[in-house]
Structure formats: structure tokens, C-alpha cells
Amino acid sequence: MPHFLHEDCDPLVLLKCLASSVHQGITVIDKDLNLVMLNQTARELLDLPPDLLDDDPSLANVFRYNAQRGDYGPGDPEQQVAKRIDLAKQFVAHDFIRERLDGTVLRVQGSPMDNGGFVTIYTDVTQEKRQEEELRNARQRLEGTLTQRDIELKASRDLMLNTLNTISDGVGVTDKDGYPMLVNNKLREIYPELGRTTEEGGTILDVIRTVFPEEPDRPIDNFLDDPDMWTEREFPDGKWYKITRARTVDQGMISVYSDVTSYKRQNDVLRNHTDELVRLLGREKKLTGIQREFVSMASHEFRTPLAIIDSNAQRLKRRIDKLEPDVVLERVERIRESVERMQYLIHRFLDFSQSQSGEMELEIKSAPLRRLVETVCSHHQSVAKKFKIHADIDDLPETAEIDRGLVEQCLSNILSNAIKYSPERNDIYVSGREDKDYAVISVRDEGVGIPEEEIPKIFNRYFRASTSSGIAGTGIGLNMTEMIVSKHSGKVEVESQVGEGTTVTLKLPIKAKRKKKMSEVQISGELAGVI
């Protein structure tokens, strides 16, 4: 039995209800291409005059009316009618979208009937949300209790079921106890065991359990009144259906299953695209932060080389006529070294910012460590003339495997701090030694010192000790130094007493232990401090 219709239902009344109240337009033509049915919805969707078919119910009459008012575009109306009549005579199933001149978009679905003729469904897809409201009234279209002659019952039943089966959604109507009263072929396709289950006296819940065995037992009212009851569900075949339910006038239920698989897949694609966009925006935000910090940190880390350049340039300007050539050459060489140092820092930052992986390798090479310390001390001595930098580095290893530029920057930061935070005393002590596999460099000042409880915080970015009040600074130097030294598998130690001074010690492996990479998150802070 391809269709199910309760024996107590009056097919003619059901057909009239369907024709008068279904939210889709329905037309039925016989084998001679004469309209035998056109419901009010179809008349409204097609914008046909009420009396158009009174004298001539032919399909050609409808085509001619549409052609004469321009629905088919420019051209000879009779040729347009003839063309469409030729197509109609083929009685071929069709499904297409048509946009009317007033902007209404219609989905036109036509299916030939077994006994000749054609059923066409017109759906206004510009307002699909009206479907639920129309389906809520479906019970009214299915009511009927009057007994009619057997021949009328069979004809009406076939026509009604053929019409219902042209609907692409699964439709089912149950009584107040949950027993199916009417289902279409689409719902049978969704629930393959529906026919057998209903024939055995099963309810709609029994039908659902043929596909979802774990479905709990619940009264039929729960399908409408339970706010947690599912309205979208994935079926075992991978398809998603939106289930719309409405109560009928006799407390039964009408359910419509709409296939939303394509929508769900598009939504998943959109969600993935959104996640990717968020990821890219996050990366862009990080890179923007690096650029912003580059500008703010440049003043901090370029201060020393710029001071060296300025000091030597001013001295050359004042005494150029009195200086010996070798002295001039020495001053020029200091300027050149400072410029090279600034260029190095800039290039390191650019290498990182252009990296696709978000990481930057330390440039570990064998470097003249002792000479590096001597050079940094000499540069700072030439700028801070009122200070005396005492260097005792004879026991420091001659060479070490380090990133020379970054280690030089670390030592420069520590010396700058020692000078800056020693406003009353002018002696700075730099010592170097070898301790097993490590080169140990200490810088001691006799400045303001750091409170003991604040020492654990001094490596935090932007942290400044309470004793630094009134002294200019950014709070990034030690943060950058600690990060870079840790990338060398080294360590930074700080000892300090308020009013007595501070000692900062760098411990660097003489032989590089392994190749290190700075991640994007780390380098965004560390390298920003470097440059």
C-alpha cells in the first residue's frame, strides 16, 4: 500500500480542505490540458483573475493571459503560448524556480499522474517561514467525516495523496494518542519501517524508535510542550532534518520534516571560515603589537648607541683641528660600531617579523666573549664620563658560543641600569670568570638598590622597583635580558640591598647546549625589548 488514509476520513472533504487552505498553490490538469483544479493559493501566487477560467478552463488560456501581460518577456504571445503547450504535452516532471514581475519567487514542481494529467505545486519560497503557520492549519484541511460513495472516495483519496506526495518535505499527522493518521512518501523514506510499524498498531514514538532505538518513552504532549524536545536532528544516513510540529484542533499533531542538510554543511563551512578568520586576525593583532612595541622600545634600546654617536660626533666637531689622525679614526670607529649595532638590532627584528613560522633562531656562533665585554664597558665609559667602570675580566673565557648581538645587548642593558640607578656614587664593577661549563659575568653598582620583596618581580615586563621613583625608565631591560639568557640555556641572578647597590650576574654556557627558537609569543616581548 503506497499511501495511508484512515478509513473514517472523507477524501472529498479532505481534498477541498487541502485545495482551499494549503500554503502551496496546486493546479491539476487532465490529459487534454484542461484545468480541473486550481486552488485559491495558486490563483493568488499566479495573480490570475477570479473569472479567467469561467468560460475557458484550458491551460492555453492561462498561458495566453500570462504572455499578454508580459510574464514571459518580449515576443509574440501566440508563439510563447504554443511553445509552452508543446512542452506541457510531454507530461515530463519538472522542478524549477520562477520569478514573477512583482518580485515574487516561486518554486514550480510538476509531476504527471498515473491516470493521465498533471499536478503542479507552486511554493512561495520568498516567505518559507510561513510554512509552519500553514501546516498548523493542516488538520483543518484533513477533517471530514461524511461518508461518500466508494468511487468518489477512491478518486478523492488518490488525488489527495498524489498531491501530498508532490511536497518535498516529510509530512505526518497523528491523533491525540500519537497514532499516525496520514503520512506522505517522503516521511516513509525518512522512516523506512513506518508502514510496518503503523500496520502493527505502533504510535509515532514507535516509528521514531525504528531509527533511534534510544529514544525515551514520553507522552505525545511532550512532542509539543517540552522545550527541550529536539527540533533539528541528524539521521543515521547523515542527513539533517528540521522538524516543525503543531497541534491540531483535536489535540493531535502534524509534523513536517524539512531537509536542512545543505544548510548545516554550509553553516559548518562558514563556522570553519570564521574560526580561520579569527585565527588570522589574532595573528595580525600579535604582529601589530610587535610593530607597536618596536616603536615604543626603540627609544630604550637605541639610547646607548645614539649617545655614543652623539658624544663622539660632538668631540670631533669641537676638536677636529687639534686631534691626531689616529684619535679621529678611533672616534669614527666608535660611531661606526654604534651604527652597526643599531642596524643589527633592526635586522633581527625584521627577520622575525617576516618569518612565516612565527619563530626566530638564535644566531649561535663562537664569539670573542672577553673582547665583547671590554667593548661594551668602553662604550659606556665614553658616554658616562663621570662614572668609573672597573673591569676585572681576565678570568673570563676568551670565547663562547652565543648570539653575539643579543648578549651584547643584554650586557649593555645591565650596565645602563647600573649607571642610571647610581645617582650618588660613581663606581661600577664588572667582573668575569669561568665556573665549570659557564661563563659568569657580574655587574655591581653602589646605587639605590631594590627592596628584597620586589626582587622576584624585576623580570616582569614594565615592572620598576619602588626605589626607582624619579629616574626615567621603561621596565623592559631586565625582562628582555632574562628571556634572551634563558634561550641560551643560561640564567640571570640578582642580589640587592636598598641603599647599598645591586649585583646582576649573567651565567652563559660556554658551549651551546642545543639550538633554541624563540616563539612568536616570547619574541613579541623579548625582541620588542631588544630593539
C-alpha positions as CSV (number, residue, x, y, z in Angstrom):
1,M,0.0,0.0,0.0
2,P,1.9,3.1,-1.2
3,H,-0.3,5.6,0.8
4,F,-2.1,5.6,4.1
5,L,-5.6,7.1,4.6
6,H,-7.7,6.4,7.6
7,E,-10.9,4.7,6.6
8,D,-13.1,7.2,8.6
9,C,-11.8,10.2,6.7
10,D,-13.9,11.7,3.8
11,P,-11.5,12.1,0.9
12,L,-13.6,14.7,-0.9
13,V,-13.8,16.9,2.2
14,L,-10.1,16.4,2.8
15,L,-9.4,17.4,-0.9
16,K,-11.5,20.5,-0.6
17,C,-9.7,21.5,2.6
18,L,-6.3,20.9,1.1
19,A,-7.2,22.9,-2.0
20,S,-8.6,25.8,0.0
21,S,-6.1,26.2,2.7
22,V,-2.7,24.7,1.8
23,H,0.0,27.2,1.7
24,Q,1.2,26.0,-1.7
25,G,-0.6,26.6,-4.9
26,I,-2.0,23.5,-6.6
27,T,-3.2,23.0,-10.1
28,V,-4.4,19.8,-11.7
29,I,-4.8,19.4,-15.4
30,D,-6.3,16.4,-17.2
31,K,-4.8,14.6,-20.2
32,D,-6.4,17.1,-22.5
33,L,-4.6,20.0,-20.8
34,N,-7.7,21.4,-19.2
35,L,-7.6,22.7,-15.6
36,V,-9.7,20.5,-13.4
37,M,-8.4,22.1,-10.2
38,L,-6.8,25.4,-9.3
39,N,-6.8,26.4,-5.6
40,Q,-7.0,29.9,-4.3
41,T,-3.3,30.0,-3.3
42,A,-2.3,29.1,-6.8
43,R,-4.6,31.9,-8.1
44,E,-3.0,34.4,-5.8
45,L,0.6,33.3,-6.4
46,L,0.0,33.4,-10.2
47,D,-2.1,36.6,-9.9
48,L,-4.9,35.2,-12.1
49,P,-8.4,37.0,-12.3
50,P,-11.2,35.1,-10.5
51,D,-13.2,34.7,-13.7
52,L,-10.4,33.8,-16.0
53,L,-11.3,30.1,-16.2
54,D,-15.1,30.5,-16.1
55,D,-15.5,30.2,-19.9
56,D,-12.2,28.6,-20.9
57,P,-10.5,26.4,-18.3
58,S,-7.7,25.4,-20.7
59,L,-4.1,25.6,-19.8
60,A,-3.6,27.6,-23.1
61,N,-5.9,30.3,-21.8
62,V,-3.7,30.7,-18.7
63,F,-0.5,30.8,-20.8
64,R,-2.1,33.4,-23.1
65,Y,-3.1,35.6,-20.2
66,N,0.4,35.5,-18.8
67,A,2.0,36.1,-22.2
68,Q,-0.2,39.1,-22.9
69,R,0.7,40.8,-19.6
70,G,4.4,40.3,-20.2
71,D,5.2,37.4,-17.8
72,Y,7.2,35.6,-20.4
73,G,9.1,38.7,-21.6
74,P,9.1,40.3,-25.1
75,G,7.9,38.3,-28.1
76,D,4.8,37.1,-29.9
77,P,2.2,35.9,-27.3
78,E,0.8,33.2,-29.5
79,Q,4.3,31.8,-30.2
80,Q,5.0,31.9,-26.4
81,V,1.7,30.0,-25.8
82,A,2.4,27.4,-28.5
83,K,5.9,26.8,-27.1
84,R,4.6,26.1,-23.6
85,I,1.7,23.9,-24.8
86,D,4.2,21.8,-26.7
87,L,6.2,21.3,-23.5
88,A,3.1,20.6,-21.4
89,K,2.0,17.8,-23.8
90,Q,5.1,15.9,-23.0
91,F,3.9,15.5,-19.3
92,V,7.5,15.5,-18.1
93,A,8.2,16.0,-14.3
94,H,9.8,19.4,-13.6
95,D,11.2,21.4,-10.7
96,F,12.4,25.0,-11.3
97,I,12.4,28.5,-9.9
98,R,10.4,31.3,-11.5
99,E,10.5,34.9,-10.6
100,R,7.4,36.9,-11.3
101,L,7.4,40.5,-12.4
102,D,6.2,41.7,-9.0
103,G,9.3,40.1,-7.4
104,T,7.6,37.0,-6.0
105,V,9.9,34.0,-6.4
106,L,8.0,30.7,-6.9
107,R,9.2,27.1,-6.9
108,V,7.3,25.2,-9.5
109,Q,7.2,21.4,-9.1
110,G,5.2,19.3,-11.6
111,S,4.5,15.6,-11.6
112,P,2.5,13.5,-14.1
113,M,-0.4,11.4,-12.7
114,D,-0.7,7.7,-13.3
115,N,-4.1,8.1,-14.9
116,G,-3.0,11.0,-17.2
117,G,-2.9,14.7,-16.5
118,F,-0.5,16.6,-14.3
119,V,-0.3,18.0,-10.8
120,T,1.7,21.2,-10.3
121,I,2.7,22.7,-6.9
122,Y,3.6,26.4,-6.6
123,T,5.6,27.3,-3.5
124,D,6.3,30.9,-2.5
125,V,10.0,30.5,-1.4
126,T,10.3,34.2,-0.6
127,Q,8.5,33.5,2.7
128,E,9.4,30.0,3.7
129,K,8.8,30.8,7.3
130,R,5.1,30.8,6.6
131,Q,5.2,27.1,6.2
132,E,4.8,26.4,9.9
133,E,1.7,28.6,10.2
134,E,0.2,26.9,7.2
135,L,1.0,23.4,8.5
136,R,-0.7,24.3,11.8
137,N,-3.9,24.5,9.9
138,A,-3.3,21.3,8.1
139,R,-5.6,19.4,10.4
140,Q,-8.5,21.6,9.2
141,R,-7.7,20.6,5.7
142,L,-7.8,16.9,6.7
143,E,-11.1,17.0,8.7
144,G,-14.1,15.3,7.3
145,T,-16.5,12.6,8.5
146,L,-19.2,12.4,5.9
147,T,-19.5,9.1,4.0
148,Q,-19.4,9.3,0.2
149,R,-19.8,6.8,-2.5
150,D,-17.0,4.4,-2.9
151,I,-16.0,5.7,-6.3
152,E,-15.7,9.2,-5.0
153,L,-13.8,8.0,-2.0
154,K,-11.2,6.2,-4.1
155,A,-10.8,9.0,-6.7
156,S,-10.6,11.7,-4.0
157,R,-8.1,9.6,-2.0
158,D,-5.8,9.1,-4.9
159,L,-5.9,12.7,-5.9
160,M,-5.3,13.9,-2.4
161,L,-2.4,11.5,-1.8
162,N,-0.8,12.3,-5.2
163,T,-1.0,15.9,-4.3
164,L,0.6,15.4,-0.8
165,N,3.4,13.3,-2.3
166,T,4.5,16.1,-4.5
167,I,5.6,18.0,-1.4
168,S,9.3,17.7,-0.9
169,D,9.0,17.7,2.9
170,G,8.0,14.7,5.0
171,V,4.5,15.2,6.4
172,G,2.8,13.2,9.1
173,V,-0.5,13.7,11.0
174,T,-1.2,11.8,14.3
175,D,-4.2,11.7,16.6
176,K,-4.1,12.8,20.2
177,D,-2.8,9.4,21.2
178,G,0.1,9.5,18.8
179,Y,-1.2,7.1,16.2
180,P,-0.4,8.1,12.6
181,M,-3.4,9.2,10.6
182,L,-1.7,10.4,7.4
183,V,1.8,10.3,6.1
184,N,3.4,11.0,2.7
185,N,6.0,9.1,0.8
186,K,8.8,11.4,1.9
187,L,8.1,10.6,5.5
188,R,8.1,6.9,4.6
189,E,11.5,7.4,3.0
190,I,12.8,9.1,6.2
191,Y,11.3,6.2,8.4
192,P,11.6,3.1,6.2
193,E,9.8,1.0,8.8
194,L,6.9,3.4,9.2
195,G,4.4,1.3,7.2
196,R,5.1,-2.0,9.0
197,T,5.1,-0.2,12.4
198,T,1.7,1.5,11.9
199,E,0.1,-1.6,10.5
200,E,1.1,-3.4,13.7
201,G,-0.6,-0.7,15.7
202,G,2.5,1.3,16.7
203,T,2.5,5.0,17.6
204,I,4.7,7.8,16.2
205,L,7.1,7.1,19.0
206,D,7.4,3.5,17.9
207,V,8.1,4.7,14.4
208,I,10.9,7.1,15.7
209,R,12.4,4.2,17.7
210,T,12.9,2.2,14.4
211,V,15.6,4.7,13.6
212,F,16.5,5.9,17.1
213,P,16.2,2.9,19.4
214,E,17.5,5.0,22.4
215,E,14.5,7.4,22.2
216,P,12.9,7.5,25.7
217,D,9.3,6.9,26.3
218,R,7.3,10.1,26.5
219,P,3.6,11.2,26.2
220,I,2.6,12.7,22.9
221,D,2.2,16.1,24.6
222,N,5.9,16.2,25.2
223,F,6.5,16.5,21.5
224,L,4.9,19.9,21.6
225,D,5.1,21.1,25.2
226,D,8.7,20.0,26.1
227,P,11.0,23.0,25.4
228,D,14.0,20.6,25.3
229,M,12.4,18.3,22.6
230,W,14.6,18.2,19.5
231,T,13.6,20.3,16.5
232,E,16.7,19.5,14.4
233,R,18.2,16.1,14.3
234,E,20.8,14.1,12.3
235,F,19.7,10.8,11.0
236,P,21.9,7.7,10.6
237,D,22.2,8.3,6.8
238,G,23.9,11.6,7.6
239,K,21.0,13.9,6.7
240,W,19.8,16.6,8.9
241,Y,16.0,17.4,9.2
242,K,14.3,20.4,10.8
243,I,11.2,19.0,12.5
244,T,8.3,21.5,12.8
245,R,5.3,20.5,14.9
246,A,1.9,22.0,15.5
247,R,-1.1,20.9,17.5
248,T,-4.3,20.1,15.5
249,V,-7.8,21.2,16.6
250,D,-8.5,17.7,18.0
251,Q,-5.2,17.8,20.1
252,G,-3.4,15.6,17.6
253,M,-0.1,16.6,16.0
254,I,1.1,17.5,12.5
255,S,4.8,17.1,11.9
256,V,6.9,18.4,8.9
257,Y,10.4,17.1,8.2
258,S,12.4,19.6,6.1
259,D,15.8,18.5,4.8
260,V,18.4,21.1,6.0
261,T,21.5,19.0,5.3
262,S,22.8,21.5,2.8
263,Y,22.2,24.4,5.2
264,K,24.0,22.6,8.0
265,R,27.0,21.8,5.8
266,Q,27.2,25.4,4.6
267,N,26.9,26.5,8.2
268,D,29.8,24.2,9.2
269,V,31.9,25.7,6.3
270,L,31.0,29.2,7.4
271,R,32.0,28.3,11.0
272,N,35.3,26.9,9.8
273,H,35.9,30.1,7.8
274,T,35.0,32.2,10.8
275,D,37.5,30.3,13.0
276,E,40.2,30.7,10.4
277,L,39.4,34.4,10.2
278,V,39.6,34.7,14.0
279,R,43.0,32.9,13.9
280,L,44.3,35.2,11.2
281,L,43.0,38.3,13.0
282,G,44.7,37.1,16.2
283,R,48.0,36.6,14.4
284,E,47.6,40.0,12.7
285,K,46.9,41.5,16.2
286,K,50.1,40.0,17.5
287,L,52.1,41.3,14.6
288,T,50.6,44.7,15.0
289,G,51.5,44.6,18.7
290,I,55.1,43.8,17.7
291,Q,55.2,46.7,15.4
292,R,53.7,49.0,18.0
293,E,56.3,47.8,20.6
294,F,59.1,48.3,18.1
295,V,58.3,52.0,18.0
296,S,57.9,52.3,21.8
297,M,61.0,50.2,22.6
298,A,63.4,51.8,20.1
299,S,63.9,54.8,22.3
300,H,65.0,52.5,25.1
301,E,67.5,50.3,23.3
302,F,68.9,52.9,20.8
303,R,69.7,55.3,23.6
304,T,73.2,54.0,24.4
305,P,74.4,53.7,20.7
306,L,72.9,57.1,20.0
307,A,74.6,58.6,23.0
308,I,78.0,57.1,21.8
309,I,77.5,58.5,18.4
310,D,76.5,61.9,19.7
311,S,79.3,62.1,22.2
312,N,82.0,61.2,19.7
313,A,80.5,63.4,17.0
314,Q,80.4,66.4,19.3
315,R,84.0,65.8,20.4
316,L,85.1,65.6,16.8
317,K,83.2,68.8,16.0
318,R,84.9,70.7,18.9
319,R,88.4,69.5,18.4
320,I,88.8,68.3,14.9
321,D,91.7,70.6,14.2
322,K,93.6,69.5,17.3
323,L,93.1,65.7,17.3
324,E,95.6,63.4,15.9
325,P,94.5,61.2,12.9
326,D,94.5,58.0,14.9
327,V,92.3,59.7,17.6
328,V,89.9,60.8,14.9
329,L,89.9,57.3,13.4
330,E,89.2,55.9,16.8
331,R,86.2,58.2,17.3
332,V,84.9,57.4,13.8
333,E,85.3,53.7,14.5
334,R,83.1,54.0,17.7
335,I,80.5,55.8,15.7
336,R,80.6,53.1,13.0
337,E,80.3,50.3,15.6
338,S,77.3,52.0,17.2
339,V,75.6,52.3,13.8
340,E,76.3,48.7,13.1
341,R,74.8,47.7,16.4
342,M,71.6,49.6,15.7
343,Q,71.5,48.0,12.2
344,Y,71.9,44.6,13.7
345,L,69.1,45.0,16.1
346,I,66.8,46.3,13.4
347,H,67.7,43.4,11.1
348,R,67.0,40.9,13.8
349,F,63.5,42.3,14.3
350,L,62.8,42.4,10.6
351,D,64.0,38.8,10.3
352,F,61.4,37.8,12.9
353,S,58.6,39.9,11.6
354,Q,59.0,38.4,8.1
355,S,59.1,34.8,9.4
356,Q,56.2,32.7,8.3
357,S,56.6,30.3,11.2
358,G,56.4,32.9,14.0
359,E,59.8,31.9,15.3
360,M,63.4,33.2,15.1
361,E,66.5,31.2,15.5
362,L,69.3,32.5,17.8
363,E,72.4,33.0,15.7
364,I,74.7,30.9,17.8
365,K,78.4,31.2,16.8
366,S,81.7,31.2,18.5
367,A,82.3,34.8,19.6
368,P,85.1,36.7,21.5
369,L,83.3,37.0,24.8
370,R,86.0,38.7,26.7
371,R,86.6,41.3,24.0
372,L,82.8,41.8,23.8
373,V,82.6,42.7,27.5
374,E,85.6,45.1,27.1
375,T,83.9,46.8,24.2
376,V,80.6,47.3,26.0
377,C,82.4,48.6,29.0
378,S,84.4,51.0,26.8
379,H,81.3,52.3,25.0
380,H,79.5,53.0,28.2
381,Q,82.6,54.6,29.8
382,S,82.9,57.0,26.8
383,V,79.3,58.1,27.4
384,A,79.1,58.2,31.2
385,K,82.3,60.1,31.8
386,K,81.6,60.9,35.5
387,F,81.4,57.2,36.2
388,K,84.3,54.8,36.6
389,I,83.8,51.3,35.2
390,H,86.2,48.9,36.8
391,A,86.6,45.8,34.7
392,D,88.1,42.6,36.1
393,I,87.6,40.0,33.3
394,D,90.9,38.3,32.9
395,D,89.4,35.0,34.2
396,L,86.6,35.2,31.7
397,P,86.7,32.7,28.9
398,E,88.2,34.1,25.7
399,T,85.4,32.8,23.6
400,A,81.9,31.4,24.0
401,E,79.2,30.0,21.6
402,I,76.5,32.7,21.9
403,D,74.3,35.1,19.8
404,R,76.9,37.9,20.0
405,G,74.5,40.7,19.2
406,L,71.8,39.8,21.7
407,V,74.3,39.0,24.5
408,E,76.0,42.4,23.9
409,Q,72.5,44.0,24.2
410,C,71.9,42.2,27.5
411,L,75.2,43.3,29.0
412,S,74.6,46.9,27.7
413,N,71.1,46.9,29.4
414,I,72.7,45.8,32.7
415,L,75.4,48.4,32.5
416,S,72.9,51.1,31.6
417,N,70.8,50.3,34.6
418,A,73.9,50.3,36.9
419,I,74.8,53.8,35.7
420,K,71.2,55.1,35.8
421,Y,70.4,53.8,39.2
422,S,73.6,55.1,40.9
423,P,73.0,58.9,41.0
424,E,75.2,59.5,44.1
425,R,78.1,57.0,43.6
426,N,80.2,56.8,40.5
427,D,81.9,53.3,40.7
428,I,80.6,50.4,38.6
429,Y,82.3,47.0,38.9
430,V,82.4,44.4,36.1
431,S,83.9,41.0,36.8
432,G,84.1,37.8,34.7
433,R,85.1,34.3,35.5
434,E,84.7,30.7,34.4
435,D,82.6,28.3,36.5
436,K,82.7,24.8,35.2
437,D,80.9,24.9,31.8
438,Y,79.6,28.5,32.3
439,A,81.0,32.0,31.7
440,V,79.9,34.2,34.6
441,I,79.7,38.0,34.1
442,S,78.7,40.2,37.1
443,V,77.9,43.9,37.1
444,R,77.8,45.6,40.6
445,D,76.8,49.1,41.4
446,E,76.5,51.1,44.6
447,G,73.2,52.7,43.7
448,V,69.7,52.9,45.2
449,G,69.2,49.1,45.4
450,I,66.0,47.1,45.2
451,P,63.7,46.1,48.2
452,E,64.1,42.3,48.9
453,E,60.4,41.6,48.4
454,E,60.5,43.2,44.9
455,I,63.4,41.2,43.5
456,P,61.2,38.3,42.3
457,K,59.2,40.7,40.2
458,I,62.0,42.6,38.5
459,F,62.0,40.3,35.4
460,N,58.3,41.1,34.8
461,R,57.9,43.4,31.8
462,Y,57.3,47.1,32.7
463,F,57.9,46.4,36.4
464,R,60.0,49.1,38.1
465,A,61.2,49.0,41.7
466,S,59.8,51.4,44.2
467,T,63.3,52.9,44.7
468,S,63.4,54.0,41.0
469,S,61.0,56.8,41.6
470,G,62.1,60.0,39.8
471,I,64.5,58.0,37.5
472,A,63.4,57.6,33.9
473,G,63.0,54.1,32.6
474,T,60.6,51.7,30.9
475,G,60.9,48.5,32.9
476,I,61.7,46.3,29.9
477,G,65.5,45.9,30.0
478,L,65.8,43.1,32.6
479,N,62.7,41.4,31.2
480,M,64.4,41.2,27.8
481,T,67.8,40.2,29.3
482,E,66.3,37.3,31.3
483,M,64.4,36.0,28.2
484,I,67.4,36.1,25.9
485,V,69.8,34.5,28.5
486,S,67.2,31.7,29.2
487,K,67.2,31.0,25.4
488,H,70.9,30.4,25.7
489,S,70.1,27.9,28.4
490,G,71.6,30.3,30.9
491,K,70.5,32.1,34.0
492,V,70.3,35.7,35.4
493,E,70.7,36.2,39.1
494,V,70.1,39.5,41.1
495,E,71.3,40.4,44.6
496,S,70.4,43.8,46.1
497,Q,70.1,45.8,49.2
498,V,68.3,49.2,49.4
499,G,70.9,52.0,49.7
500,E,73.8,49.6,49.1
501,G,73.5,48.7,45.5
502,T,72.7,45.8,43.1
503,T,74.7,43.0,41.5
504,V,73.3,41.4,38.3
505,T,75.0,38.2,37.2
506,L,74.8,36.5,33.8
507,K,75.6,32.8,33.5
508,L,76.0,31.7,29.9
509,P,77.0,28.2,28.7
510,I,80.5,28.3,27.1
511,K,79.4,25.7,24.6
512,A,75.9,25.9,23.2
513,K,73.8,23.1,24.6
514,R,71.2,23.0,21.8
515,K,69.6,25.1,19.1
516,K,66.9,27.3,20.5
517,K,64.0,29.1,18.9
518,M,62.0,32.0,20.2
519,S,58.3,31.5,19.7
520,E,56.1,34.3,18.4
521,V,54.6,34.9,21.9
522,Q,58.0,35.1,23.5
523,I,59.8,37.1,20.8
524,S,56.9,39.6,20.6
525,G,58.0,40.7,24.1
526,E,61.7,39.9,24.1
527,L,62.7,41.2,20.8
528,A,60.5,44.2,21.1
529,G,62.6,45.0,24.2
530,V,65.8,44.4,22.3
531,I,65.1,46.9,19.6
